[in-house]
Structure formats: structure tokens, C-alpha cells
Amino acid sequence: MNIPMLDLKAEYALLKDEIEPAVCAALAACQYIGGPNVKAFEAEAAAYAGVKHGISCASGTDALLIALRAIGLGPGDEVITTPFTFVATASTVVMCGAKPVFVDIDPRSFNLDLNQVEAAITAKTKAIVPVHLFGQPVQLAPLKALCEKHNLKLIEDAAQSFGADYAGRKSGAYGDIGCTSFYPSKNLSAFGDGGLIITDDDALAAELRVLASHGSRVRYHHHVLGYNSRLDEIQAVILRAKLKRLDGFNNRRIAIADFYNRQLAGAVETPFADGHGRHVYHQYTILSDRRDAIQKALTDAGIGCAVYYPVPLHQQEMFAATHGDVKLPVTERTARRCLSLPISPMLQDAQIEAICGVIRNALK
Ligand SMILES: *Cc1c(COP(=O)(O)O)cnc(C)c1O
């Protein structure tokens, strides 16, 4: 058997006839930076998300960094976020000179434990950065209420949840700023790196553009320390084609998750959808005390699987000096028991049955 964790080849075969001529046309047009496809994609992505402004940039990491800079984050400030995420959620806070404060997660949704957030707020707290982990929307209403009460900004890390929705808003559109990534494994993905920042706030949008463009409002006049962070024309062509298919792909992910749930019921702890909004299953992540045995059986059978994330951020070496004594038991236990299974939209039902057969066998 050979079932990859992420089947980009099958997706490419599906999109080839549309994407290849469009990429060639962009190559011939020679407007490689700030070209018409970048502008069109920003407008189309903002319209999709239901916000006024979409500012493209070079990666999801840059989207977060630029968003944090735009709210004025700096030395002495704190940002509350989750330890169970990709490192960029917190490393960008450190890049601004500020300190990430990790709050433990909910054992079932894997998202921030909403009951523990307020106790972590101090006079230094400037923002809350929830992550819609694995595509499941965080309940944002209680977080927004906390932000209003304590005068904080809400920045959504929607890198894994583009196309999810919550309370009638698309993921990333509910907070002050939303950040997403087009890394090849994400739900909306490029053929390389890319990112997008979305907001309804005109002043923040202007600041985000200045920061992404060398801190310049007027060409060759630099007002603040900025970045060279752009989406390129070729990636914009690809993203425009894929944005049209995003809802279809996400629906297929939801159907796959449903099928897995039925096949795996009783064998492992299947993912818990908390019912708040639409979970778009960036990952399908199970929990089991026998995680390592399942992982080995799948690997031996030629089936991709992965542990997201084996080391929670508060236990990463890079945070040892600042967070060495932090204990977050739910996160630590989850990191020992979680396993993500293949969930590309191209996955076939017969493949899912085969994967579940291997898992059930491993647990016999
Ligand atoms: C992928 C990811 C990022 C970073 O995006 P890049 O485009 O790889 O820089 C940030 N946060 C989360 C939660 C991610 O999954």
C-alpha cells in the first residue's frame, strides 16, 4: 500500500489543465511583483472571507509577524496563545521582542481552554492569538468579550482553517486581524510559500501594507522598520484557481472525517467537533494510549501519518530560558497520545477503509 499523508499529485492532476495555461500567461506578461493576479487574488480572498481588506505577504509566519507589529507589539508586552500549535504562532511574538504566555488546551477540541484565559491576563497583555487548530474554529465570542473588557487585540491564526466559519463569519474575519498561510499542506495552498492578512479596519490595513512593504508609505521614504514580504504573481495565479474550489475541497474533508469517525468508533478517540461553527479538518487527529503502536503499524503498511505536535511550545528548547518551569498537563498528555491520519480531499473511501483496517488490526 502507498497512501501518502498529503496527496498533492492527485490534486495537481485535477488542476493541471486550468493552472498550467494561466501560469504560462502570467510568465509571459512579466509583471512578477505586484501584478494583476496578486491584486485580483487579494480582492477575491477578501470577498470570500467577507472583509474589506486582504493584504498578501510571503508566508503565514510573515502574516502573523506583520499583524503583531501593526498592533504595536514590542518589548515588555505579553501575548496569550496556545502551546499546542506550529512554532510560528509564538516565535513571531518573540520576534517583536514580546513574550508569549501559554494557556493550556481543552482536551477534546485541542483549542485554547477558554476557562483559563482570563487568569493569564496581566497589565502587560496586549493581544490574544487563538489558533483554529486542525481547522476547528475557536469559540471567539468569549475571547472577544475578554478583549473588550481588558482592551486587548484579537488576532486569529487561521493558517489551518481558511474556509471554516464561526458565528456567520469566515475564519480570520471575526477578530481585529486574521492571518492565514498558503503553505502547500494548508487547506488553501500555493505551490510554494504565501500568506494573507485580513481585516475590516481601514487604519490597520494601511499599516499592514506599509509594514509588508519596507515600512514605506511613499516610495523610497521609510517611516518604520518594515519587511520585504510579498506574494508573487505565479502563486497568486495558482491561488485564484484553488480559491474557487476551496469550499468543495473542505466539504470533502468533512465527509472524509465523517467516514473515518464511523470506521474508528470504539477503537480510538475520534476528533471532537465542538459544534461551534464549521470544522474544516485541516487534520484528522485521533487520540489513543497506544498511539505509538498505531503509528508503527501504519508506517509499516506504507500509510502516511504524523504527530502534530510532538513537543508543545512551552517545552521547546528555544523557550527553555523563559518557559522552562511552565507545566501544561492537558497539552503534554495530548502530545503523547495524538496522531493525524491522511485527509487530503483526494483521498478515496477505499483508502480510508484500508487505513482504518490497519488501525483496528494494530489494536487487536
Ligand atoms: C503553517 C502555520 C503557520 C505558518 O505558516 P507558514 O506559511 O508556514 O509560514 C502559522 N501558524 C499555524 C497554526 C500554522 O499551521
The ligand as an ORCA input file, in Angstrom:
! r2SCAN-3c Opt
* xyz 0 1
  C       1.517     26.759      8.902
  C       1.252     27.550     10.112
  C       1.828     28.812     10.322
  C       2.933     29.357      9.466
  O       2.657     29.464      8.106
  P       3.874     29.443      7.044
  O       3.190     29.845      5.775
  O       4.428     28.074      7.006
  O       4.862     30.459      7.469
  C       1.446     29.531     11.438
  N       0.545     29.047     12.302
  C      -0.017     27.832     12.151
  C      -1.030     27.364     13.144
  C       0.329     27.033     11.054
  O      -0.238     25.820     10.925
*
